[in-house]
Amino acid sequence: MSNIYESAANSLGLFNSPCLTKVELRVTCKGISDRDALSKPDPCVVIKMQSHGQWLEVDRTEVIRSCINPTFSKVFTLDYYFEEVQRLRYELYDISSNYNGIKEADFLGAMECTLGQIVSQRKLSKALLKQGNTVGKSSITITAEELSGNDDYVELSFSARKLDDKDFFSKSDPFLEIFRVNDDSTQQLVHRTETVMNNLNPVWQTFKVSLNSLCSGDHNRILTCKVWDWDSNGKHDFIGEFEATFKEMRGAMDGRQVQWECINPKYKVKKKNYKNSGIVICNQCKIIKMHSFLDYIMGGCQIQFTVAIDFTASNGDPKNSCSLHYIHPYQPNEYLKALVAVGEICQDYDSDKMFPAFGFGAQIPPDFKVSHDFAVNFNEDNPECAGIQGVVEAYQNCLPKIQLYGPTNIAPIIQKVAHSASEEMHTKEAMQYFILLILTDGVITDMADTREAIVHASQLPMSIIIVGVGNADFSDMQMLDGDDGILRSPKGEPVLRDIVQFVPFRNFKHATPAALAKSVLAEVPNQVVDYYNSKGIKPKCPSEFESSRTFGH
């Protein structure tokens, strides 16, 4: 078995060349100028990282309505590589409330720096530069904290009852803010809940936060909690506050409720019979142990890698040298380049090195009906090919026998892999995780079914990587990659986790295969970890895994 460990460790050089540490970044802005004299801006900050000369979005903050000095609640967790210059760009947008996309938004300014600068200074404040690099009045501050050793997360859920009513015609619209009190008595926002409208007994959504972020790992550290009545003009009314510690919150671990009186100090002084402004309750507190990708791989988790290739007519006739499927005697086409670059990494995590390969969008022998999930080796009972080389050979052998056709439907192949993944899910063990690599030349026809299939698959141990081959307009594909907001099924059901990574091959035409693989597979380790952690599935110990394998033979 040692060979899979060695090859995994070697190719992990791509995933985490010695990743020094994880860093949590927080963002605040000051003095955002009103572009619209009548209303305050609704700011949102997008964080981008430079990869091969391009700025790629990593994540974005929430949108805060009507605010010129926003403190964002969103925490960005980035891997900090000591030996790499990691260039970051923060872009501030005013998101008009009727549309949450960046396209309609107004660009208010940007700031560029490196992660190293932020980490070394702990707190970096710079002016935001407008278009044409002119300095505006607004500035941005990034605060960094290293996640040292303790990577545990906490899941907390809060509610309140009998809060003071602050609104004239309706009930208060409460939200809760939790601040960590630092050693120098400054306060750091840890989490801001959503607003529950028109309700004096709100139940806020459960949220997850790292123990490091909540209390710097110190269970007795004071946390200041404030309840506000949300106001659309950004001038929120103060309802009350209380002090708590994580040690107190831990009381809610065994199903009990922990509660605090919410106090408004002004009322306490002024009002004679003042008791409180409501009660805030912690209903649940769960500590979630975080395991790393390597923990799962070392515990024997296999990556099951499936390939799906687009054989629709838009690729061009394979006999024609302009076709994306043209088999050149000396030069692999883009499909083969992408397949080999990604497949060679994935095969290191798969002990049997057997890969199912499917095609879609072609008429296939003997009766030349259109199929959207046929085995490339034409063996429906066993579509597996031996190694990446086996997939390459099956692909080359199959091209002359099929008729490229259409439409471009990818939902059937997602459902096929999801079926295998759902069988694995019932074992409740971290033994198999599925990656579906879809290579396609363009716009998919069954977008609604595909969205539905992805939302369903997001509950399973699987990830989907889509590589766009050729020069088509791939803007629809970007929508499937949830980085741009949350992907929903046609019924409005959101994905549970972002499992799709889309990359246009043309961005990497002149880069090394390793660069393509790194970009495509960058999110996979976190997706594997997120899936098993969310299900509470621990990695098996290498010893357990060895013994279960030996007796199985």
Secondary structure, DSSP 8 states (H G I E B T S, - for coil): -HHHHHHHHHHHHHH-SSEEEEEEEEEEEE----SSTTS---EEEEEEEEETTEEEEEEE----SS-SS-B----EEEEEETTS--EEEEEEEE--TT--SSTTSEEEEEEEEEHHHHHHHSEEEEEEE-GGG-EEEEEEEEEEEEE-S---EEEEEEEEES-----SSS---EEEEEEEE-TTS-EEEEEE----TT-SS-B---EEEEHHHHHTT-TT--EEEEEEE--TTS--EEEEEEEE-HHHHGGGGGS--EEEE-B-HHHHHH-TT---S-EEEEEEEEEE----HHHHHHTT-EEEEEEEEE-BGGG--TTSTTSTT---SSS--HHHHHHHHHHHHHGGG-TT-EEEEEEESEEETTTTEEESSEETTS-TT--EEEHHHHHHHHHHHHGGGSEEB-----HHHHHHHHHHHHHHHTT-SSSEEEEEEEEESS--S-HHHHHHHHHHHTTSSEEEEEEE-SS---HHHHHHSGGGS--B-TT--B-SS--EEEEEGGGGTTS-HHHHHHHHHTTHHHHHHHHHHHTT-----HHHHHHHHHHH-
